[in-house]
Amino acid sequence: MKVSVIVSNYNYARYLPIAINSVLAQTYPNFEIILVDDGSKDNSREVIAQLQQLAPDKIKPIYQPNQGQGAAFNTGFAAASGDIIAFLDADDVWQPQKLQRIVEQFCSCPQVIGVMHLLKNIDGNGNPVNAASTVGRLLDEDLAKVILQTGNAWCFPPTSGLAYRRSVLEKVFPIDCSKWRLCADGCLIYCTAFLGKVKTLNEVLGSYRIHGANHYMKYSDNPDEDEIEALTGIEMTNRYINEFLEQINYPDRVNLSRNLQYRRTNYYRRGKWDLKEIIAISKLILGWRFYSSWEKVYYLARFWMKNIKLLTRPRVNINETAT
């Protein structure tokens, strides 16, 4: 079973050698690396040329003008020839047994269409960050049910923890690169979830690098603008998922009223006491599958404390402010 490893790169020349070498060091030998450079402005071309000399039979570089992660995924998928497609961010790292473990899962479970695994956090120098935690959670194989229950709430491993059967991704690609310039892994996760069973391994098989220049972390100096952008992203994702579900004739649709983050943030933004909405959000918190028991108590208490402050906040007389 051949694995195609798609690596999308944009200005990550300093991390590329570590990422690519972590693939070349895999214990599973039957793989190819499709390295898509998305119009980098640093010395990525030079680094890629040096890497290709190390393994010309394994590394296939592709250069394209900058179009975003979604377009890089489209290019990589079109060039891939493997039965399994695995994704690796150019600033992340895999452990040597990663491909071996996921191939074992695909071979032993023919009904599984995708495999995800946990990642540990590291900083720009490769040192552990929050060593006690990992990126992602152990989830049910029926991810469609999880997504429907939580209104597409995000609680999944990012790009470097994802792998799928090529036959399944053919139903997802090409993705809309204008909508998925960033966070294109979300498109893969949400769409494939409705095409079959996806297994999450309770194993750390790679490292997710947090270095302050991650391409999806584009915060402005205005928290309000960041909040609006986050809500807009959730809304776009939800529309995209439901359009995909319509295309594949799936009977259900994802409802944002079940998304705790979305509903709670919108309520805070309105800034008005609403008992009916408070009760609804409280129920969401108590039933939230991604919270532990103590987290449910903590977040419920915090939510009610904020509402008490909202209720007791002095009201400004509009006539007085106008004088």
Backbone hydrogen bonds in HBPLUS format (Angstrom, degrees):
<---DONOR---> <-ACCEPTOR-->    atom                        ^
c    i                          cat <-CA-CA->   ^        H-A-AA   ^      H-
h    n   atom  resd res      DA  || num        DHA   H-A  angle D-A-AA Bond
n    s   type  num  typ     dist DA aas  dist angle  dist       angle   num
A0083-ASP N   A0002-LYS O   2.84 MM  81  5.43 131.5  2.08 127.8 138.9     1
A0084-ILE N   A0002-LYS O   3.10 MM  82  6.42 159.8  2.14 156.8 161.8     2
A0003-VAL N   A0030-ASN O   3.08 MM  27  6.45 155.4  2.14 140.4 147.8     3
A0032-GLU N   A0003-VAL O   2.93 MM  29  6.45 144.9  2.06 158.0 165.8     4
A0004-SER N   A0084-ILE O   2.79 MM  80  6.18 166.7  1.81 169.8 170.2     5
A0086-ALA N   A0004-SER O   2.87 MM  82  6.16 165.1  1.89 155.6 160.6     6
A0005-VAL N   A0032-GLU O   2.80 MM  27  6.04 169.9  1.81 160.1 163.7     7
A0034-ILE N   A0005-VAL O   2.79 MM  29  5.95 160.9  1.83 151.9 158.6     8
A0006-ILE N   A0086-ALA O   2.83 MM  80  6.24 159.0  1.87 167.2 170.0     9
A0088-LEU N   A0006-ILE O   3.05 MM  82  6.24 161.4  2.09 156.4 154.4    10
A0007-VAL N   A0034-ILE O   2.93 MM  27  6.14 170.7  1.94 154.1 156.1    11
A0036-VAL N   A0007-VAL O   2.81 MM  29  6.08 154.8  1.87 161.9 170.4    12
A0009-ASN N   A0036-VAL O   2.82 MM  27  6.09 160.8  1.86 166.3 164.9    13
A0038-ASP N   A0009-ASN O   2.81 MM  29  5.93 167.6  1.83 168.0 171.7    14
A0015-TYR N   A0012-TYR O   2.95 MM   3  5.48 146.6  2.06 115.5 125.0    15
A0016-LEU N   A0012-TYR O   2.99 MM   4  6.08 140.2  2.15 155.1 167.0    16
A0019-ALA N   A0015-TYR O   3.15 MM   4  6.40 165.4  2.17 157.4 162.0    17
A0020-ILE N   A0016-LEU O   2.85 MM   4  5.97 177.6  1.85 170.6 169.8    18
A0021-ASN N   A0017-PRO O   2.94 MM   4  5.84 158.8  1.98 141.5 148.4    19
A0022-SER N   A0018-ILE O   3.05 MM   4  6.10 138.3  2.23 137.4 147.5    20
A0022-SER N   A0019-ALA O   3.21 MM   3  5.26 127.9  2.50  93.9 107.3    21
A0023-VAL N   A0020-ILE O   2.99 MM   3  5.21 137.6  2.17 101.4 113.5    22
A0024-LEU N   A0020-ILE O   2.98 MM   4  6.37 160.5  2.02 152.1 157.8    23
A0025-ALA N   A0021-ASN O   2.99 MM   4  6.02 132.5  2.22 137.1 148.0    24
A0026-GLN N   A0023-VAL O   3.05 MM   3  5.38 161.9  2.08 118.1 118.9    25
A0027-THR N   A0096-PRO O   2.99 MM  69  5.82 157.5  2.04 146.1 145.0    26
A0031-PHE N   A0029-PRO O   3.01 MM   2  5.94 124.7  2.32 112.5  96.7    27
A0033-ILE N   A0058-LYS O   2.75 MM  25  5.85 167.5  1.77 165.5 161.3    28
A0060-LYS N   A0033-ILE O   2.78 MM  27  6.00 170.4  1.79 178.5 176.6    29
A0035-LEU N   A0060-LYS O   2.97 MM  25  5.99 152.2  2.05 135.2 143.9    30
A0062-ILE N   A0035-LEU O   2.82 MM  27  6.08 152.2  1.89 158.4 154.8    31
A0037-ASP N   A0062-ILE O   2.78 MM  25  6.15 164.5  1.80 172.0 176.3    32
A0064-GLN N   A0037-ASP O   3.07 MM  27  6.34 156.6  2.13 177.9 174.5    33
A0039-GLY N   A0064-GLN O   2.77 MM  25  5.60 102.5  2.37 163.5 171.8    34
A0047-VAL N   A0043-ASN O   3.14 MM   4  6.46 160.9  2.17 152.2 157.8    35
A0048-ILE N   A0044-SER O   2.77 MM   4  5.94 163.9  1.79 159.6 164.0    36
A0049-ALA N   A0045-ARG O   2.96 MM   4  6.13 158.4  2.00 147.2 152.8    37
A0050-GLN N   A0046-GLU O   3.13 MM   4  6.39 153.8  2.20 144.4 150.9    38
A0051-LEU N   A0047-VAL O   2.95 MM   4  6.23 154.6  2.01 149.8 157.2    39
A0052-GLN N   A0048-ILE O   2.88 MM   4  6.10 157.5  1.94 152.7 158.5    40
A0053-GLN N   A0049-ALA O   3.30 MM   4  6.50 144.1  2.44 138.6 146.5    41
A0054-LEU N   A0051-LEU O   2.96 MM   3  5.28 135.8  2.16 103.8 116.2    42
A0055-ALA N   A0052-GLN O   3.17 MM   3  5.29 126.1  2.47  97.3 110.2    43
A0058-LYS N   A0055-ALA O   2.99 MM   3  5.35 156.2  2.05 112.7 120.4    44
A0059-ILE N   A0055-ALA O   3.06 MM   4  6.14 158.8  2.10 167.9 173.8    45
A0072-ALA N   A0068-GLY O   3.12 MM   4  6.43 153.0  2.20 147.4 155.6    46
A0069-GLN N   A0181-ARG O   2.63 MM 112  5.07 147.6  1.73 149.1 137.7    47
A0073-PHE N   A0069-GLN O   2.86 MM   4  6.15 153.6  1.93 153.5 160.6    48
A0070-GLY N   A0180-TRP O   2.88 MM 110  5.06 128.2  2.15 146.4 158.3    49
A0074-ASN N   A0070-GLY O   2.99 MM   4  6.29 156.0  2.05 145.9 152.4    50
A0075-THR N   A0071-ALA O   2.95 MM   4  6.22 160.1  1.99 149.2 153.9    51
A0076-GLY N   A0072-ALA O   2.90 MM   4  6.06 163.8  1.92 148.7 153.6    52
A0077-PHE N   A0073-PHE O   2.85 MM   4  5.98 162.3  1.88 153.8 158.4    53
A0078-ALA N   A0074-ASN O   3.04 MM   4  6.18 159.2  2.08 146.6 152.1    54
A0079-ALA N   A0075-THR O   3.22 MM   4  6.43 139.3  2.39 141.7 151.6    55
A0079-ALA N   A0076-GLY O   3.23 MM   3  5.26 130.4  2.49  94.7 107.4    56
A0080-ALA N   A0076-GLY O   3.06 MM   4  6.12 121.1  2.42 139.7 154.8    57
A0080-ALA N   A0077-PHE O   3.22 MM   3  5.08 144.7  2.35  96.6 106.7    58
A0166-ARG N   A0083-ASP O   2.85 MM  83  5.38 171.5  1.86 147.8 145.6    59
A0085-ILE N   A0164-TYR O   2.78 MM  79  5.36 170.5  1.79 165.0 167.9    60
A0164-TYR N   A0085-ILE O   2.88 MM  79  5.36 155.9  1.93 146.0 151.7    61
A0087-PHE N   A0162-LEU O   3.16 MM  75  5.88 165.1  2.18 161.4 160.8    62
A0092-ASP N   A0089-ASP O   3.04 MM   3  5.39 169.6  2.05 119.1 121.2    63
A0093-VAL N   A0207-SER O   3.19 MM 114  5.11 164.2  2.22 141.5 144.7    64
A0207-SER N   A0093-VAL O   2.71 MM 114  5.11 159.3  1.75 150.3 153.9    65
A0095-GLN N   A0205-LEU O   3.00 MM 110  5.26 170.0  2.01 126.6 124.3    66
A0098-LYS N   A0095-GLN O   3.03 MM   3  5.57 167.5  2.05 128.3 129.9    67
A0101-ARG N   A0097-GLN O   3.00 MM   4  6.14 160.0  2.04 158.8 163.5    68
A0102-ILE N   A0098-LYS O   3.12 MM   4  6.46 161.1  2.16 155.4 160.2    69
A0103-VAL N   A0099-LEU O   2.95 MM   4  6.02 161.8  1.99 152.6 157.8    70
A0104-GLU N   A0100-GLN O   3.06 MM   4  6.19 153.1  2.14 142.2 149.5    71
A0105-GLN N   A0101-ARG O   3.25 MM   4  6.54 149.1  2.35 139.7 146.9    72
A0106-PHE N   A0102-ILE O   3.04 MM   4  6.39 159.8  2.08 150.7 155.5    73
A0107-CYS N   A0103-VAL O   2.91 MM   4  6.09 157.6  1.96 153.0 159.1    74
A0108-SER N   A0104-GLU O   2.97 MM   4  6.02 156.6  2.02 146.0 152.1    75
A0109-CYS N   A0105-GLN O   2.98 MM   4  5.85 137.1  2.17 143.3 152.7    76
A0112-VAL N   A0109-CYS O   2.96 MM   3  5.54 160.1  2.00 120.8 127.0    77
A0113-ILE N   A0197-LYS O   2.80 MM  84  5.76 158.3  1.84 158.8 165.9    78
A0165-ARG N   A0113-ILE O   3.01 MM  52  5.57 158.0  2.06 153.3 152.1    79
A0199-LYS N   A0114-GLY O   2.90 MM  85  6.25 153.1  1.97 156.5 148.5    80
A0115-VAL N   A0163-ALA O   2.86 MM  48  5.37 160.4  1.90 149.5 155.1    81
A0163-ALA N   A0115-VAL O   3.10 MM  48  5.37 123.4  2.43 145.5 159.9    82
A0116-MET N   A0199-LYS O   2.73 MM  83  6.13 161.5  1.76 158.9 164.2    83
A0201-LEU N   A0116-MET O   2.74 MM  85  6.15 165.2  1.76 158.2 155.9    84
A0117-HIS N   A0161-GLY O   3.16 MM  44  5.16 135.5  2.37 129.2 139.3    85
A0118-LEU N   A0203-GLU O   3.00 MM  85  5.67 135.9  2.20 152.3 156.9    86
A0205-LEU N   A0118-LEU O   3.19 MM  87  6.41 149.9  2.29 159.0 153.6    87
A0135-VAL N   A0119-LEU O   2.64 MM  16  5.06 157.1  1.69 148.2 155.6    88
A0120-LYS N   A0206-GLY O   3.03 MM  86  6.51 161.4  2.06 149.1 148.7    89
A0208-TYR N   A0120-LYS O   2.70 MM  88  5.91 163.1  1.73 158.5 164.5    90
A0129-VAL N   A0121-ASN O   2.87 MM   8  5.14 159.8  1.91 130.3 127.9    91
A0122-ILE N   A0208-TYR O   2.95 MM  86  6.01 157.6  2.00 144.8 144.4    92
A0210-ILE N   A0122-ILE O   2.71 MM  88  6.02 167.0  1.73 166.3 168.9    93
A0123-ASP N   A0127-ASN O   2.78 MM   4  5.37 146.0  1.90 144.6 155.6    94
A0126-GLY N   A0123-ASP O   2.97 MM   3  5.20 165.5  1.99 114.5 118.4    95
A0133-SER N   A0130-ASN O   2.84 MM   3  5.71 168.3  1.85 133.4 137.1    96
A0198-VAL N   A0141-GLU O   3.12 MM  57  4.91 165.9  2.14 139.3 137.6    97
A0145-LYS N   A0142-ASP O   3.21 MM   3  5.63 128.1  2.50 105.2 115.8    98
A0147-ILE N   A0143-LEU O   2.88 MM   4  6.13 163.4  1.90 158.3 161.6    99
A0148-LEU N   A0144-ALA O   2.96 MM   4  6.15 160.9  2.00 150.0 155.2   100
A0149-GLN N   A0145-LYS O   2.94 MM   4  6.05 157.2  1.99 146.8 153.3   101
A0150-THR N   A0146-VAL O   3.02 MM   4  6.14 146.0  2.14 146.4 154.8   102
A0151-GLY N   A0147-ILE O   2.97 MM   4  5.70 109.4  2.48 141.1 152.7   103
A0152-ASN N   A0147-ILE O   3.06 MM   5  4.63 164.5  2.09 134.8 139.3   104
A0161-GLY N   A0158-PRO O   2.95 MM   3  5.85 167.2  1.97 136.6 140.2   105
A0162-LEU N   A0159-THR O   3.08 MM   3  5.59 153.7  2.15 130.6 128.1   106
A0168-VAL N   A0165-ARG O   3.11 MM   3  5.50 136.3  2.31 106.1 117.0   107
A0169-LEU N   A0165-ARG O   3.24 MM   4  6.63 162.5  2.27 153.7 158.2   108
A0170-GLU N   A0166-ARG O   3.04 MM   4  6.27 137.6  2.23 151.7 162.4   109
A0171-LYS N   A0168-VAL O   2.98 MM   3  5.66 159.8  2.02 117.5 123.7   110
A0172-VAL N   A0169-LEU O   2.88 MM   3  4.97 152.9  1.95 104.9 113.9   111
A0173-PHE N   A0169-LEU O   2.85 MM   4  6.01 165.9  1.86 171.6 172.2   112
A0179-LYS N   A0176-ASP O   3.19 MM   3  5.64 138.5  2.37 107.7 117.6   113
A0180-TRP N   A0176-ASP O   3.07 MM   4  6.23 138.8  2.24 143.1 155.5   114
A0186-GLY N   A0183-CYS O   3.03 MM   3  5.74 152.2  2.11 116.6 123.2   115
A0187-CYS N   A0184-ALA O   3.09 MM   3  5.25 125.0  2.41  99.5 112.4   116
A0188-LEU N   A0184-ALA O   3.35 MM   4  6.79 155.9  2.41 147.1 152.3   117
A0189-ILE N   A0185-ASP O   2.95 MM   4  6.20 168.7  1.96 155.3 157.8   118
A0190-TYR N   A0186-GLY O   2.97 MM   4  6.02 174.5  1.98 154.0 155.6   119
A0191-CYS N   A0187-CYS O   3.08 MM   4  5.97 162.8  2.11 145.3 150.7   120
A0192-THR N   A0188-LEU O   3.06 MM   4  5.91 163.7  2.08 147.6 152.5   121
A0193-ALA N   A0189-ILE O   3.23 MM   4  6.13 143.4  2.37 139.5 148.3   122
A0194-PHE N   A0191-CYS O   3.20 MM   3  5.91 155.9  2.26 116.9 122.3   123
A0195-LEU N   A0192-THR O   2.87 MM   3  5.09 164.2  1.89 118.3 120.2   124
A0217-MET N   A0214-ASN O   3.02 MM   3  5.49 148.1  2.12 113.3 122.7   125
A0218-LYS N   A0216-TYR O   3.12 MM   2  5.80 126.3  2.42 105.9  91.0   126
A0225-GLU N   A0222-ASN O   3.04 MM   3  5.39 122.2  2.38 107.0 120.4   127
A0226-ASP N   A0222-ASN O   3.15 MM   4  6.54 155.7  2.21 151.2 158.5   128
A0227-GLU N   A0223-PRO O   2.92 MM   4  6.13 152.7  1.99 146.8 154.0   129
A0228-ILE N   A0224-ASP O   3.00 MM   4  6.27 160.1  2.04 148.1 153.0   130
A0229-GLU N   A0225-GLU O   2.91 MM   4  6.10 158.2  1.96 147.7 154.0   131
A0230-ALA N   A0226-ASP O   2.93 MM   4  6.16 149.6  2.02 143.6 151.7   132
A0231-LEU N   A0227-GLU O   3.01 MM   4  6.30 160.6  2.05 151.0 155.7   133
A0232-THR N   A0228-ILE O   2.87 MM   4  6.08 157.5  1.92 149.5 156.4   134
A0233-GLY N   A0229-GLU O   2.93 MM   4  6.12 150.8  2.02 142.6 150.2   135
A0234-ILE N   A0230-ALA O   3.06 MM   4  6.36 152.3  2.14 146.1 153.0   136
A0235-GLU N   A0231-LEU O   2.99 MM   4  6.26 157.6  2.04 149.1 155.1   137
A0236-MET N   A0232-THR O   2.89 MM   4  6.14 159.1  1.94 150.1 155.7   138
A0237-THR N   A0233-GLY O   2.96 MM   4  6.10 164.0  1.98 147.5 152.0   139
A0238-ASN N   A0234-ILE O   2.95 MM   4  6.14 156.3  2.01 145.4 152.0   140
A0239-ARG N   A0235-GLU O   3.00 MM   4  6.28 158.4  2.05 149.9 155.0   141
A0240-TYR N   A0236-MET O   2.95 MM   4  6.17 161.9  1.98 152.6 157.9   142
A0241-ILE N   A0237-THR O   2.89 MM   4  6.14 162.5  1.92 153.9 158.2   143
A0242-ASN N   A0238-ASN O   3.03 MM   4  6.22 172.0  2.04 150.9 153.1   144
A0243-GLU N   A0239-ARG O   2.90 MM   4  6.09 151.6  1.99 148.8 156.9   145
A0244-PHE N   A0240-TYR O   2.97 MM   4  6.20 152.4  2.05 146.2 153.8   146
A0244-PHE N   A0241-ILE O   3.04 MM   3  5.08 115.1  2.48  95.4 111.3   147
A0245-LEU N   A0241-ILE O   2.82 MM   4  6.16 155.0  1.89 153.1 161.0   148
A0246-GLU N   A0242-ASN O   2.99 MM   4  6.17 145.9  2.11 138.8 147.4   149
A0247-GLN N   A0243-GLU O   3.06 MM   4  6.32 148.9  2.16 140.1 148.4   150
A0248-ILE N   A0244-PHE O   3.04 MM   4  6.38 150.6  2.13 151.1 158.2   151
A0250-TYR N   A0245-LEU O   2.82 MM   5  5.01 163.8  1.85 155.7 155.8   152
A0249-ASN N   A0246-GLU O   3.22 MM   3  4.96 158.4  2.27  97.9 103.8   153
A0258-ARG N   A0255-ASN O   3.14 MM   3  6.01 169.0  2.16 122.4 125.8   154
A0259-ASN N   A0256-LEU O   2.99 MM   3  5.11 163.5  2.02 108.7 114.0   155
A0263-ARG N   A0259-ASN O   2.94 MM   4  6.07 171.2  1.95 160.1 162.9   156
A0264-ARG N   A0260-LEU O   2.87 MM   4  5.81 167.4  1.88 155.3 159.5   157
A0265-THR N   A0261-GLN O   2.99 MM   4  5.92 160.8  2.03 143.8 149.7   158
A0266-ASN N   A0262-TYR O   3.07 MM   4  6.16 161.9  2.10 145.3 150.5   159
A0267-TYR N   A0263-ARG O   3.05 MM   4  6.21 149.5  2.15 140.5 148.9   160
A0268-TYR N   A0264-ARG O   2.98 MM   4  6.29 159.7  2.02 150.7 155.5   161
A0269-ARG N   A0265-THR O   2.95 MM   4  6.16 154.7  2.02 148.2 155.6   162
A0270-ARG N   A0266-ASN O   3.09 MM   4  6.33 143.5  2.23 141.9 150.2   163
A0271-GLY N   A0267-TYR O   3.31 MM   4  6.66 146.8  2.43 143.9 152.1   164
A0271-GLY N   A0268-TYR O   3.15 MM   3  5.19 123.8  2.48  96.1 109.9   165
A0278-ILE N   A0274-ASP O   2.86 MM   4  6.09 154.4  1.92 155.0 163.7   166
A0279-ILE N   A0275-LEU O   3.00 MM   4  6.18 160.9  2.04 151.3 154.6   167
A0280-ALA N   A0276-LYS O   3.13 MM   4  6.34 157.7  2.19 141.0 147.3   168
A0281-ILE N   A0277-GLU O   2.88 MM   4  6.07 164.7  1.91 153.3 156.7   169
A0282-SER N   A0278-ILE O   2.90 MM   4  6.02 153.5  1.97 144.6 152.7   170
A0283-LYS N   A0279-ILE O   3.01 MM   4  6.25 151.5  2.10 146.5 153.0   171
A0284-LEU N   A0280-ALA O   3.10 MM   4  6.44 149.4  2.19 141.1 149.7   172
A0285-ILE N   A0281-ILE O   2.93 MM   4  6.26 156.8  1.99 151.8 157.4   173
A0286-LEU N   A0282-SER O   3.02 MM   4  6.28 163.0  2.05 149.5 153.5   174
A0287-GLY N   A0283-LYS O   3.00 MM   4  6.14 139.0  2.18 141.8 152.5   175
A0288-TRP N   A0285-ILE O   3.26 MM   3  5.09 163.7  2.29 101.2 106.0   176
A0291-TYR N   A0288-TRP O   3.26 MM   3  5.73 168.4  2.27 115.4 118.5   177
A0296-LYS N   A0292-SER O   2.94 MM   4  6.22 149.8  2.03 151.9 159.5   178
A0297-VAL N   A0293-SER O   3.24 MM   4  6.58 157.5  2.29 145.8 150.7   179
A0298-TYR N   A0294-TRP O   2.93 MM   4  6.11 161.7  1.96 145.5 151.0   180
A0299-TYR N   A0295-GLU O   2.86 MM   4  5.95 176.2  1.86 154.3 155.4   181
A0300-LEU N   A0296-LYS O   2.96 MM   4  5.92 150.2  2.05 140.8 149.5   182
A0301-ALA N   A0297-VAL O   2.96 MM   4  6.07 161.6  1.99 148.0 153.0   183
A0302-ARG N   A0298-TYR O   2.94 MM   4  6.18 159.2  1.98 149.0 155.3   184
A0303-PHE N   A0299-TYR O   2.91 MM   4  5.95 152.5  1.99 137.9 145.6   185
A0304-TRP N   A0300-LEU O   3.00 MM   4  6.28 158.8  2.05 150.3 155.0   186
A0305-MET N   A0301-ALA O   2.93 MM   4  6.14 153.2  2.00 148.1 155.9   187
A0306-LYS N   A0302-ARG O   3.04 MM   4  6.26 156.3  2.09 146.6 152.0   188
A0307-ASN N   A0303-PHE O   3.11 MM   4  6.38 146.4  2.22 139.0 148.5   189
A0308-ILE N   A0304-TRP O   2.89 MM   4  6.14 148.4  1.99 147.0 155.2   190
A0309-LYS N   A0305-MET O   3.07 MM   4  6.34 158.6  2.11 146.8 152.0   191
A0310-LEU N   A0306-LYS O   2.93 MM   4  6.15 147.5  2.04 138.5 148.2   192
A0311-LEU N   A0307-ASN O   2.86 MM   4  6.09 150.0  1.95 144.5 152.0   193
A0312-THR N   A0308-ILE O   2.95 MM   4  6.15 152.2  2.03 148.0 155.2   194
A0313-ARG N   A0309-LYS O   2.96 MM   4  5.81 110.5  2.45 137.2 151.2   195
A0320-GLU N   A0317-ASN O   3.02 MM   3  5.28 123.2  2.35 102.0 116.2   196
A0321-THR N   A0317-ASN O   3.11 MM   4  6.48 157.3  2.16 155.7 161.8   197
A0322-ALA N   A0318-ILE O   3.12 MM   4  6.25 132.8  2.36 138.3 150.4   198
A0323-THR N   A0320-GLU O   3.23 MM   3  5.47 148.5  2.34 102.3 110.7   199
